[in-house]
């Protein structure tokens, strides 16, 4: 009995979180909410610090030189931000919320959380330097990355990691606006895309804890002080309908301007680190004429909502200026969000419309600030396609039920107009441009069309229970394998032996010359079946963080049929490419990249390039690149040394280095890249 109690104690010490998954998730959601509140609070303090450094200290010191000196702040901020992003972050498929949506839908909520501190600092620096971007998207990223970090560290299932990511997103919005209810619906509408009981509990708890923590630190003040709304006449409702129409059109213009600016900057032949500086120069020049458009713009929104007398001409000028500088800031590479600028645009448009209506209908006693408030929600809903989030956000800030009717009216009209003119929101359009379409937050395109037997390896080293550790170590060194199945004398599968088992044996100081792997291998196996979808096996690999799965018969689990490895997953990616459209091809590459934590790249072989017409073995591929496959028309090839690369082929490769990716592209590029070809020509290798 004593030994049994000791065994139970050791088990609980070694696996303290397995006793109650619900309790663990509950505690983690508390940590996510608290971490989101503290992270967003620190992020806001960084914004204030950088604003003081750039405008109070730097611009103040340069003020005697002339009125143009504030431009120095935005340009210098752009240079610093551009260099940091280029050096430490690199190119990302999507920025902000779009990347979180992609991860939740396709990558099990796995975010690259190690980059988040750098991205948060650069976002704070961007806003502090005057870039026209918002703090809400970075706030969402802070919370979501905290949730993803905790989920991955605790090795939770993908479903629970996704829930923690959504909880973090809700915590970020709750901390940014002090609006926990709107934060919950933001996570449901945008991040998760669907409502489930288990996820909702975690999201609500995180949002509440984040809001309570934020109130304890910063007070109960909302993001904006809004006026008391007075519903004077039923005749105001048609005016709110028209306001919704204008808001929908403005939302579409805003979305299209952002991506048009992104394309323009992408086409510029400038170093990536220099583009934010150019954007800063443009934004700073406009800011000299209209300083209200610099930064977040919350002060201007508060001024409008307070009913201050701003001329309609100034409001129109600020509207067009903001509609110009925000796309320039985002497209130029300043990290930040599009959430707050949409609120700014909505407040301006609503105030303009309210002033015009008051002049035309003086008997209705119209409050322009009420129209500005409703305009904020309407433009936000039209931009992000999240009507409940927009409605509840304004409702929580007003705490006035009387605003709900015109608010809902304008928001729904704006959403209908926006979806009619622009099907995708500002977030989903970023995904669609990469070939990814989501339905209710879930990936429509999955690997269910591929079976495990189609991609599993049938040639692999088979280890035997009688092999010594020294023999296996020599085999791994010679073949560069990291593991393999272990069979007994009857060729029955009894276990798996990997480098982890070898390391454990080394720590136990066993004799490598006499100890057999039959005594050291892992016998509690996780297997795959040949007839199951590849996506099911991939989720199993991801959940347990396993690099290879033995494929066995369902009726006879000891009968080994093959081995599913990460390299087979890369090959499966290209099989899916040949069977599906380019849209599905790209989706699988995203999924693969998130699984391996490495980007999947493609390079087209051009005429007279180094690679064209050469055998794979004769091409000096960088050592850090893994050539996964070669696509030739509608066919694909799994390359080997004697495979000849031809003009027009598409080489699919995996790498974790931007320099390596550039080298592979240079090998496949035509004679216009002669300098790159000379650096890595076959003669130089």
C-alpha positions as CSV (number, residue, x, y, z in Angstrom):
1,X,0.0,0.0,0.0
2,X,2.8,2.4,0.8
3,X,4.4,1.7,-2.5
4,X,1.1,2.4,-4.3
5,X,0.7,5.7,-2.5
6,X,4.3,6.7,-3.4
7,X,3.6,5.8,-7.0
8,X,0.5,8.0,-7.0
9,X,2.4,10.9,-5.5
10,X,5.2,10.6,-8.1
11,X,2.6,10.5,-10.9
12,X,0.9,13.6,-9.7
13,X,4.2,15.4,-9.4
14,X,5.2,14.3,-12.8
15,X,1.8,14.9,-14.5
16,X,0.2,17.5,-12.3
17,X,-2.2,18.7,-15.0
18,X,-3.7,15.5,-16.2
19,X,-6.1,15.0,-13.3
20,X,-8.6,17.7,-14.4
21,X,-8.4,19.1,-17.9
22,X,-11.3,21.5,-17.2
23,X,-9.6,22.9,-14.1
24,X,-6.4,23.4,-16.1
25,X,-8.3,25.2,-18.8
26,X,-10.1,27.3,-16.2
27,X,-6.8,28.4,-14.6
28,X,-5.1,29.0,-18.0
29,X,-8.0,31.3,-19.0
30,X,-7.5,33.3,-15.8
31,X,-3.8,33.6,-16.7
32,X,-4.7,34.7,-20.3
33,X,-7.1,37.4,-19.1
34,X,-4.7,38.7,-16.5
35,X,-1.7,38.5,-18.9
36,X,-3.7,40.3,-21.6
37,X,-4.6,43.2,-19.3
38,X,-1.0,43.6,-18.1
39,X,0.4,43.3,-21.6
40,X,-2.0,45.9,-23.1
41,X,-1.4,48.2,-20.2
42,X,2.3,48.0,-20.8
43,X,1.7,48.5,-24.5
44,X,-0.2,51.7,-23.9
45,X,2.6,53.0,-21.6
46,X,5.1,52.3,-24.4
47,X,3.0,54.3,-26.8
48,X,3.0,57.3,-24.4
49,X,6.8,56.9,-23.9
50,X,7.6,56.8,-27.6
51,X,5.2,59.7,-28.3
52,X,7.1,61.8,-25.7
53,X,10.5,60.8,-27.1
54,X,9.6,61.5,-30.7
55,X,7.4,64.6,-30.4
56,X,8.1,66.2,-27.1
57,X,11.8,65.6,-26.9
58,X,13.0,65.2,-30.5
59,X,10.6,67.5,-32.3
60,X,10.7,70.0,-29.5
61,X,14.5,70.1,-29.7
62,X,14.3,70.7,-33.5
63,X,11.5,73.2,-33.3
64,X,13.8,76.3,-33.7
65,X,14.8,74.9,-37.2
66,X,11.3,75.4,-38.6
67,X,7.7,74.2,-38.7
68,X,8.7,71.2,-40.8
69,X,10.6,69.4,-38.1
70,X,7.7,67.1,-36.9
71,X,8.3,65.2,-40.1
72,X,11.7,64.1,-38.6
73,X,9.8,62.1,-36.0
74,X,7.7,60.1,-38.4
75,X,10.6,59.4,-40.8
76,X,13.0,58.4,-38.0
77,X,10.3,56.3,-36.5
78,X,9.8,54.6,-39.8
79,X,13.5,53.9,-40.2
80,X,13.8,52.3,-36.8
81,X,10.6,50.3,-37.2
82,X,11.6,49.2,-40.6
83,X,15.0,48.0,-39.5
84,X,13.7,46.2,-36.5
85,X,11.0,44.4,-38.5
86,X,13.4,43.5,-41.2
87,X,16.1,42.3,-38.9
88,X,14.1,40.4,-36.2
89,X,10.7,39.6,-37.7
90,X,11.0,39.4,-41.4
91,X,8.1,39.0,-43.9
92,X,4.8,37.6,-42.6
93,X,2.0,36.1,-44.6
94,X,-0.6,38.2,-42.8
95,X,-0.4,41.0,-40.2
96,X,-2.5,41.3,-37.1
97,X,-5.9,39.7,-36.8
98,X,-5.8,38.1,-40.2
99,X,-2.8,36.0,-39.1
100,X,-4.6,35.0,-35.9
101,X,-7.7,33.9,-38.0
102,X,-5.5,31.8,-40.3
103,X,-3.8,30.2,-37.3
104,X,-7.0,29.3,-35.6
105,X,-8.7,28.0,-38.7
106,X,-5.7,26.1,-40.1
107,X,-2.9,25.8,-37.7
108,X,-4.5,24.8,-34.4
109,X,-3.9,28.2,-32.9
110,X,-0.1,27.9,-33.1
111,X,1.3,31.4,-33.2
112,X,4.9,32.4,-33.3
113,X,4.7,33.9,-29.8
114,X,8.4,34.6,-29.6
115,X,8.1,37.4,-32.0
116,X,5.3,39.1,-30.1
117,X,7.4,41.3,-27.8
118,X,9.3,42.8,-30.8
119,X,6.1,43.3,-32.7
120,X,4.5,45.0,-29.8
121,X,7.4,47.4,-29.3
122,X,7.5,48.3,-33.0
123,X,3.7,48.8,-33.0
124,X,4.0,51.1,-30.0
125,X,6.9,52.9,-31.7
126,X,4.8,53.3,-34.9
127,X,1.9,54.9,-33.1
128,X,4.1,57.0,-30.9
129,X,6.0,58.3,-34.0
130,X,2.6,59.4,-35.5
131,X,1.8,56.6,-37.9
132,X,-1.9,56.4,-38.6
133,X,-2.5,52.9,-37.2
134,X,-4.5,51.7,-34.2
135,X,-3.5,49.9,-31.0
136,X,-6.4,47.5,-30.9
137,X,-5.0,44.9,-33.4
138,X,-1.6,44.8,-31.5
139,X,-3.7,44.4,-28.3
140,X,-5.5,41.5,-29.8
141,X,-2.2,40.0,-30.8
142,X,-0.7,40.4,-27.4
143,X,-3.6,38.5,-25.8
144,X,-3.8,35.8,-28.6
145,X,-0.1,35.1,-28.4
146,X,-0.3,34.7,-24.6
147,X,-3.1,32.2,-25.1
148,X,-1.2,30.3,-27.8
149,X,2.0,30.3,-25.7
150,X,0.3,28.8,-22.7
151,X,-1.5,26.2,-24.9
152,X,1.6,25.1,-26.6
153,X,3.7,25.0,-23.5
154,X,1.1,22.9,-21.8
155,X,0.8,20.7,-24.9
156,X,-2.9,21.0,-25.1
157,X,-5.0,19.8,-27.9
158,X,-5.5,22.0,-30.9
159,X,-9.1,22.7,-30.0
160,X,-8.1,24.0,-26.6
161,X,-5.2,26.0,-28.0
162,X,-7.7,27.6,-30.4
163,X,-10.0,28.4,-27.5
164,X,-7.1,30.0,-25.5
165,X,-6.1,32.1,-28.5
166,X,-9.7,33.3,-28.8
167,X,-9.7,34.0,-25.1
168,X,-6.6,36.1,-25.5
169,X,-8.1,38.0,-28.3
170,X,-11.1,38.8,-26.2
171,X,-8.9,39.8,-23.3
172,X,-7.0,42.2,-25.6
173,X,-10.2,43.9,-26.8
174,X,-11.6,44.0,-23.2
175,X,-8.4,45.7,-22.0
176,X,-8.2,48.1,-24.9
177,X,-11.8,49.4,-24.7
178,X,-12.9,48.3,-21.2
179,X,-15.8,46.5,-22.9
180,X,-15.8,42.8,-22.0
181,X,-19.1,41.9,-23.7
182,X,-18.0,43.3,-27.1
183,X,-14.7,41.5,-26.6
184,X,-16.5,38.2,-26.3
185,X,-18.4,38.8,-29.5
186,X,-15.2,39.9,-31.2
187,X,-13.6,36.6,-30.4
188,X,-16.7,34.7,-31.5
189,X,-17.5,36.6,-34.7
190,X,-14.0,37.2,-36.0
191,X,-11.5,34.8,-34.4
192,X,-13.5,31.6,-33.8
193,X,-16.2,32.2,-36.3
194,X,-18.6,29.8,-34.4
195,X,-20.1,29.5,-31.0
196,X,-19.4,26.4,-28.8
197,X,-20.1,26.0,-25.1
198,X,-16.6,25.0,-24.0
199,X,-14.9,27.8,-25.9
200,X,-17.4,30.4,-24.9
201,X,-16.8,29.7,-21.2
202,X,-13.1,30.3,-21.6
203,X,-13.5,33.4,-23.7
204,X,-16.0,35.0,-21.3
205,X,-13.8,34.3,-18.3
206,X,-10.8,35.8,-19.9
207,X,-12.6,38.9,-21.1
208,X,-14.1,39.4,-17.6
209,X,-10.7,39.0,-15.8
210,X,-9.0,41.3,-18.3
211,X,-11.6,44.0,-17.9
212,X,-11.6,43.7,-14.1
213,X,-7.8,43.9,-14.1
214,X,-7.7,46.8,-16.4
215,X,-10.2,48.7,-14.2
216,X,-8.1,47.9,-11.2
217,X,-5.0,49.4,-12.8
218,X,-6.4,52.2,-14.9
219,X,-9.9,52.9,-13.5
220,X,-13.4,52.3,-14.8
221,X,-13.2,54.9,-17.6
222,X,-14.2,53.7,-21.1
223,X,-12.1,54.3,-24.2
224,X,-14.3,57.3,-25.1
225,X,-16.6,59.5,-23.2
226,X,-19.9,59.5,-25.2
227,X,-22.8,61.9,-24.8
228,X,-26.2,61.0,-23.4
229,X,-28.3,60.1,-26.4
230,X,-31.8,61.6,-26.8
231,X,-34.2,59.9,-29.3
232,X,-36.2,63.0,-30.3
233,X,-38.3,61.8,-33.2
234,X,-39.2,58.7,-35.2
235,X,-38.3,60.7,-38.2
236,X,-34.6,60.4,-37.3
237,X,-34.6,56.7,-38.2
238,X,-34.6,57.3,-42.0
239,X,-31.6,59.6,-41.4
240,X,-29.8,56.7,-39.7
241,X,-30.6,54.5,-42.6
242,X,-28.9,57.0,-44.9
243,X,-26.0,57.2,-42.5
244,X,-25.7,53.4,-42.7
245,X,-25.5,53.6,-46.5
246,X,-22.7,56.2,-46.4
247,X,-20.9,54.2,-43.7
248,X,-21.0,51.0,-45.9
249,X,-19.6,52.9,-48.9
250,X,-16.9,54.5,-46.7
251,X,-16.0,51.1,-45.3
252,X,-15.5,49.7,-48.8
253,X,-13.3,52.7,-49.8
254,X,-11.3,52.2,-46.7
255,X,-10.7,48.5,-47.3
256,X,-9.8,49.0,-51.0
257,X,-7.5,51.9,-50.2
258,X,-5.5,49.8,-47.7
259,X,-4.8,47.0,-50.1
260,X,-4.2,49.4,-53.0
261,X,-1.5,51.1,-50.9
262,X,-0.1,47.8,-49.9
263,X,0.3,46.8,-53.6
264,X,1.9,50.2,-54.5
265,X,4.5,49.9,-51.7
266,X,5.2,46.2,-52.6
267,X,5.9,47.2,-56.2
268,X,8.4,49.9,-55.1
269,X,12.0,48.8,-55.7
270,X,13.2,49.8,-52.3
271,X,14.6,47.8,-49.4
272,X,11.9,46.5,-47.1
273,X,13.4,48.4,-44.1
274,X,13.2,51.7,-46.0
275,X,9.5,51.6,-47.0
276,X,8.2,52.6,-43.5
277,X,10.5,55.6,-43.6
278,X,8.9,56.6,-47.0
279,X,5.5,56.1,-45.5
280,X,6.5,58.2,-42.5
281,X,7.6,61.0,-44.8
282,X,4.2,61.1,-46.5
283,X,2.3,60.8,-43.2
284,X,4.4,63.5,-41.6
285,X,3.9,65.9,-44.5
286,X,0.1,65.5,-44.3
287,X,0.4,65.8,-40.5
288,X,1.9,69.2,-40.8
289,X,-1.4,70.4,-42.3
290,X,-3.7,68.2,-40.3
291,X,-2.0,67.1,-37.1
292,X,-5.2,65.5,-35.8
293,X,-4.7,62.5,-38.2
294,X,-1.4,61.5,-36.6
295,X,-1.4,58.5,-34.3
296,X,-4.5,56.9,-32.9
297,X,-6.7,60.0,-33.0
298,X,-8.7,59.3,-29.8
299,X,-8.4,62.9,-28.7
300,X,-10.1,64.1,-31.9
301,X,-12.8,61.4,-31.5
302,X,-13.4,62.6,-27.9
303,X,-13.6,66.2,-29.1
304,X,-16.2,65.3,-31.7
305,X,-18.3,63.3,-29.3
306,X,-18.2,66.1,-26.7
307,X,-20.0,68.3,-29.2
308,X,-17.1,70.8,-29.8
309,X,-17.7,73.1,-32.7
310,X,-15.6,71.9,-35.5
311,X,-16.5,73.3,-38.9
312,X,-17.9,70.9,-41.5
313,X,-15.1,71.9,-43.8
314,X,-12.4,70.9,-41.3
315,X,-14.2,67.6,-40.7
316,X,-14.3,66.8,-44.4
317,X,-10.6,67.6,-44.8
318,X,-9.7,65.4,-41.8
319,X,-11.9,62.6,-43.3
320,X,-10.0,62.6,-46.6
321,X,-6.7,63.0,-44.9
322,X,-7.3,60.1,-42.6
323,X,-8.6,58.0,-45.5
324,X,-5.2,58.7,-47.2
325,X,-2.6,58.4,-44.5
326,X,-4.0,55.2,-42.9
327,X,-3.6,53.1,-46.0
328,X,-0.1,54.7,-46.5
329,X,0.9,53.8,-43.0
330,X,-0.4,50.2,-43.2
331,X,0.8,49.6,-46.7
332,X,4.2,51.1,-46.0
333,X,4.9,48.6,-43.3
334,X,4.1,50.3,-40.0
335,X,2.8,47.6,-37.7
336,X,-0.5,48.4,-36.2
337,X,-4.2,48.0,-36.6
338,X,-7.0,49.2,-38.8
339,X,-9.6,49.0,-36.0
340,X,-9.1,52.5,-34.5
341,X,-8.8,54.4,-37.8
342,X,-12.2,53.0,-38.8
343,X,-13.7,54.4,-35.6
344,X,-12.0,57.7,-36.4
345,X,-13.4,57.7,-39.9
346,X,-16.9,56.8,-38.6
347,X,-16.9,59.6,-36.1
348,X,-15.9,62.1,-38.8
349,X,-18.4,60.9,-41.3
350,X,-21.2,60.8,-38.7
351,X,-20.4,64.3,-37.4
352,X,-20.4,65.6,-41.0
353,X,-23.7,63.9,-41.7
354,X,-25.2,65.1,-38.4
355,X,-24.2,68.7,-39.1
356,X,-25.7,68.6,-42.6
357,X,-29.0,67.0,-41.3
358,X,-29.2,69.7,-38.5
359,X,-28.9,72.4,-41.1
360,X,-31.6,70.8,-43.4
361,X,-34.0,69.7,-40.6
362,X,-33.6,72.3,-37.8
363,X,-36.9,71.2,-36.1
364,X,-35.7,67.7,-35.3
365,X,-33.1,69.0,-32.7
366,X,-30.5,66.7,-34.1
367,X,-27.3,66.0,-32.1
368,X,-24.4,65.6,-34.5
369,X,-22.3,63.9,-31.8
370,X,-25.0,61.1,-31.6
371,X,-24.6,60.6,-35.4
372,X,-20.8,60.5,-34.9
373,X,-21.2,57.9,-32.3
374,X,-23.4,55.7,-34.5
375,X,-21.2,56.3,-37.4
376,X,-18.2,54.9,-35.5
377,X,-20.1,51.6,-35.1
378,X,-21.4,51.5,-38.6
379,X,-18.0,52.0,-40.3
380,X,-16.4,49.5,-37.9
381,X,-19.1,46.9,-38.8
382,X,-18.7,47.6,-42.5
383,X,-14.9,47.2,-42.2
384,X,-14.5,44.1,-40.1
385,X,-17.9,42.5,-40.9
386,X,-18.7,42.0,-37.2
387,X,-22.0,43.7,-36.5
388,X,-22.6,42.4,-33.0
389,X,-19.1,43.5,-31.9
390,X,-19.7,47.0,-33.2
391,X,-23.2,47.3,-31.7
392,X,-22.2,46.0,-28.2
393,X,-19.0,48.1,-28.2
394,X,-20.9,51.3,-28.5
395,X,-23.6,50.1,-26.2
396,X,-21.1,49.3,-23.4
397,X,-19.6,52.7,-23.8
398,X,-22.9,54.5,-23.5
399,X,-24.8,52.2,-21.1
400,X,-27.9,53.6,-22.7
401,X,-30.5,51.3,-24.1
402,X,-32.1,54.1,-26.2
403,X,-29.2,54.2,-28.6
404,X,-29.7,50.5,-29.5
405,X,-32.4,51.0,-32.1
406,X,-30.7,53.6,-34.4
407,X,-27.4,51.9,-33.7
408,X,-28.6,48.5,-34.9
409,X,-30.4,50.1,-37.9
410,X,-27.3,51.9,-39.1
411,X,-24.9,49.0,-38.4
412,X,-27.0,46.4,-40.3
413,X,-27.4,48.7,-43.3
414,X,-23.7,49.5,-43.4
415,X,-22.9,45.8,-43.2
416,X,-25.3,44.9,-46.1
417,X,-23.9,47.7,-48.3
418,X,-20.3,46.7,-47.5
419,X,-20.9,43.0,-48.2
420,X,-22.7,43.9,-51.4
421,X,-19.8,46.0,-52.7
422,X,-16.9,44.2,-51.1
423,X,-17.6,40.6,-50.1
424,X,-14.6,40.3,-47.9
425,X,-13.8,42.2,-44.7
426,X,-10.5,44.0,-44.2
427,X,-9.3,40.8,-42.4
428,X,-10.6,38.1,-44.7
429,X,-9.5,39.9,-47.8
430,X,-5.9,39.6,-46.7
431,X,-6.5,35.8,-46.5
432,X,-8.4,35.6,-49.8
433,X,-5.5,37.4,-51.6
434,X,-3.3,34.5,-50.4
435,X,-5.8,32.0,-51.7
436,X,-7.5,31.1,-48.4
437,X,-11.3,31.3,-47.9
438,X,-12.7,30.7,-44.5
439,X,-16.3,29.7,-43.7
440,X,-17.5,30.5,-40.2
441,X,-13.9,30.8,-39.1
442,X,-13.0,27.3,-40.3
443,X,-10.8,26.3,-43.1
444,X,-12.9,24.9,-46.0
445,X,-10.0,23.3,-47.6
446,X,-8.4,20.5,-45.6
447,X,-6.3,17.3,-46.2
448,X,-9.3,15.0,-45.9
449,X,-9.0,14.1,-49.6
450,X,-5.7,12.4,-49.0
451,X,-5.3,9.0,-47.2
452,X,-2.3,8.1,-45.1
453,X,-1.4,5.2,-47.4
454,X,-0.9,7.6,-50.3
455,X,1.9,9.5,-48.7
456,X,3.4,7.2,-46.1
457,X,7.0,5.9,-46.7
458,X,7.5,2.3,-47.5
459,X,11.2,2.4,-47.5
460,X,12.7,3.2,-44.0
461,X,15.2,1.6,-41.6
462,X,13.6,-1.2,-39.5
463,X,15.3,-1.7,-36.1
464,X,15.3,-4.9,-34.2
465,X,14.9,-5.5,-30.5
466,X,18.3,-7.2,-30.5
467,X,20.2,-4.2,-32.0
468,X,22.5,-2.5,-29.5
469,X,22.4,1.2,-28.8
470,X,25.8,1.6,-30.4
471,X,24.6,-0.1,-33.7
472,X,21.5,2.1,-33.8
473,X,23.6,5.3,-33.1
474,X,25.9,4.4,-35.9
475,X,22.9,3.8,-38.2
476,X,21.4,7.2,-37.3
477,X,24.7,8.9,-37.9
478,X,25.2,7.2,-41.3
479,X,21.6,7.6,-42.6
480,X,20.7,10.9,-40.8
481,X,17.5,9.3,-39.5
482,X,16.1,10.4,-36.2
483,X,14.1,7.3,-35.4
484,X,12.4,4.2,-36.7
485,X,10.1,1.3,-35.8
486,X,11.3,-1.5,-33.7
487,X,10.3,-5.1,-34.7
488,X,10.9,-8.4,-32.9
489,X,12.1,-11.7,-34.4
490,X,8.7,-12.3,-35.9
491,X,8.8,-9.0,-37.7
492,X,6.0,-7.7,-35.5
493,X,5.9,-4.0,-34.4
494,X,6.7,-3.7,-30.8
495,X,7.8,-0.1,-30.4
496,X,9.5,3.1,-31.7
497,X,13.1,4.2,-31.0
498,X,14.1,7.9,-31.6
499,X,16.9,10.2,-30.6
500,X,15.0,11.1,-27.5
501,X,15.2,7.5,-26.4
502,X,18.9,7.5,-27.2
503,X,19.4,10.7,-25.2
504,X,17.5,9.2,-22.2
505,X,19.7,6.1,-22.4
506,X,22.8,8.3,-22.4
507,X,21.5,10.1,-19.3
508,X,21.0,6.8,-17.6
509,X,24.6,5.9,-18.4
510,X,23.8,2.5,-19.9
511,X,26.4,0.5,-21.8
512,X,25.8,1.3,-25.5
513,X,27.8,-1.8,-26.5
514,X,25.6,-4.3,-24.7
515,X,22.2,-2.6,-24.0
516,X,19.6,-3.4,-26.7
517,X,16.9,-1.1,-28.0
518,X,14.3,-3.7,-27.0
519,X,14.9,-2.5,-23.5
520,X,15.0,1.2,-24.3
521,X,12.4,1.8,-27.0
522,X,9.0,3.4,-26.5
523,X,6.4,0.7,-26.5
524,X,3.3,2.7,-25.8
525,X,2.7,3.7,-29.5
526,X,0.6,6.2,-31.2
527,X,-0.2,4.9,-34.7
528,X,-1.8,5.8,-37.9
529,X,-4.0,3.7,-40.2
530,X,-3.6,3.5,-44.0
531,X,-7.3,4.3,-44.7
532,X,-7.7,7.3,-42.5
533,X,-7.5,10.9,-43.8
534,X,-4.1,12.4,-43.6
535,X,-5.6,15.4,-41.7
536,X,-6.5,13.0,-38.8
537,X,-3.0,11.7,-38.6
538,X,-1.5,15.2,-38.7
539,X,-3.6,16.3,-35.8
540,X,-2.4,13.3,-33.9
541,X,1.2,14.2,-34.7
542,X,0.7,17.8,-33.8
543,X,-1.1,17.0,-30.5
544,X,1.7,14.8,-29.3
545,X,4.5,16.7,-31.0
546,X,5.6,13.5,-32.7
547,X,7.8,13.5,-35.8
548,X,6.8,10.1,-37.2
549,X,3.9,7.7,-36.8
550,X,4.0,3.9,-37.6
551,X,1.2,3.0,-40.0
552,X,-0.4,-0.4,-39.1
553,X,-3.4,-2.5,-40.0
554,X,-6.5,-1.8,-38.0
555,X,-7.2,-5.5,-37.4
556,X,-3.6,-6.3,-36.6
557,X,-1.8,-3.4,-35.0
558,X,1.5,-5.3,-34.9
559,X,1.6,-5.6,-38.7
560,X,3.7,-2.6,-39.8
561,X,2.7,-1.2,-43.2
562,X,4.7,2.0,-43.4
563,X,5.9,5.1,-41.7
564,X,4.4,8.6,-41.8
565,X,7.1,11.2,-41.3
566,X,7.3,15.0,-41.5
567,X,9.0,14.7,-44.9
568,X,6.0,12.7,-46.0
569,X,3.8,15.5,-44.9
570,X,5.8,17.8,-47.2
571,X,5.3,15.4,-50.0
572,X,1.6,15.2,-49.2
573,X,1.4,19.0,-49.7
574,X,2.4,18.6,-53.3
575,X,0.1,15.7,-53.9
576,X,-2.7,17.9,-52.8
577,X,-1.4,20.5,-55.1
578,X,-1.9,18.3,-58.2
579,X,-5.4,17.3,-57.1
580,X,-6.8,20.6,-56.1
581,X,-7.0,24.1,-57.3
582,X,-4.3,26.7,-56.6
583,X,-6.5,27.9,-53.7
584,X,-6.3,24.5,-52.0
585,X,-2.7,24.2,-52.8
586,X,-1.9,27.4,-50.9
587,X,-4.0,26.4,-47.9
588,X,-2.1,23.2,-47.5
589,X,1.2,25.1,-47.6
590,X,0.0,27.3,-44.8
591,X,-1.0,24.2,-42.8
592,X,2.3,22.6,-43.4
593,X,4.2,25.7,-42.5
594,X,2.4,25.9,-39.2
595,X,3.0,22.3,-38.5
596,X,6.7,22.5,-39.1
597,X,7.1,26.1,-37.9
598,X,9.0,26.7,-41.1
599,X,7.7,28.7,-44.2
600,X,7.0,26.7,-47.3
601,X,8.3,28.6,-50.4
602,X,8.0,28.1,-54.1
603,X,10.3,29.2,-56.9
604,X,9.6,29.0,-60.7
605,X,12.5,27.9,-62.8
606,X,13.2,30.4,-65.6
607,X,15.0,30.0,-68.9
608,X,18.8,30.1,-68.8
609,X,18.8,30.0,-65.0
610,X,21.4,28.0,-63.0
611,X,18.9,25.3,-62.2
612,X,17.3,24.9,-65.7
613,X,18.4,21.8,-67.5
614,X,20.5,20.5,-64.5
615,X,20.3,17.4,-62.4
616,X,19.2,18.0,-58.8
617,X,22.5,16.6,-57.6
618,X,24.5,19.1,-59.7
619,X,22.6,22.2,-58.5
620,X,24.3,23.9,-55.5
621,X,21.2,24.0,-53.2
622,X,21.8,25.7,-49.9
623,X,22.2,23.3,-47.0
624,X,19.4,25.0,-45.0
625,X,16.8,24.4,-47.8
626,X,14.9,21.1,-48.1
627,X,13.6,20.6,-51.7
628,X,10.2,18.9,-51.1
629,X,8.9,18.5,-54.6
630,X,8.9,19.7,-58.2
631,X,5.7,20.6,-59.9
632,X,5.8,20.2,-63.7
633,X,2.5,21.3,-65.3
634,X,-0.2,19.1,-63.8
635,X,2.3,16.5,-62.6
636,X,4.5,16.5,-59.6
637,X,7.9,14.9,-59.0
638,X,9.5,13.8,-55.7
639,X,13.0,14.8,-56.7
640,X,16.1,12.6,-56.3
641,X,19.7,13.2,-57.5
642,X,19.0,12.2,-61.1
643,X,15.9,14.3,-61.5
644,X,16.5,16.9,-64.2
645,X,15.0,20.4,-63.5
646,X,13.4,22.0,-66.5
647,X,12.3,25.4,-67.5
648,X,8.8,26.2,-66.1
649,X,9.1,23.8,-63.2
650,X,8.0,25.0,-59.8
651,X,10.3,24.0,-57.0
652,X,8.7,23.6,-53.6
653,X,11.1,24.0,-50.7
654,X,11.2,24.5,-47.0
655,X,13.6,26.9,-45.2
656,X,13.8,29.0,-42.1
657,X,16.1,31.6,-43.6
658,X,15.3,34.6,-45.8
659,X,18.9,34.4,-47.2
660,X,18.5,30.8,-48.1
661,X,15.1,31.5,-49.7
662,X,16.8,34.2,-51.8
663,X,19.6,31.8,-52.8
664,X,17.1,29.2,-54.0
665,X,15.2,31.9,-55.9
666,X,18.4,33.1,-57.5
667,X,19.2,29.6,-58.7
668,X,15.9,29.4,-60.4
669,X,15.8,33.0,-61.7
670,X,16.7,34.1,-65.2
671,X,19.7,36.1,-66.5
672,X,18.3,39.3,-65.1
673,X,19.6,38.2,-61.7
674,X,23.2,37.7,-62.9
675,X,24.7,39.0,-59.6
676,X,22.9,36.5,-57.5
677,X,23.8,33.7,-59.9
678,X,27.5,34.6,-59.7
679,X,27.4,34.4,-55.9
680,X,26.1,30.8,-55.8
681,X,27.1,29.4,-59.2
682,X,28.1,25.8,-59.5
683,X,31.7,26.8,-60.2
684,X,31.9,28.5,-56.9
685,X,30.8,25.4,-55.0
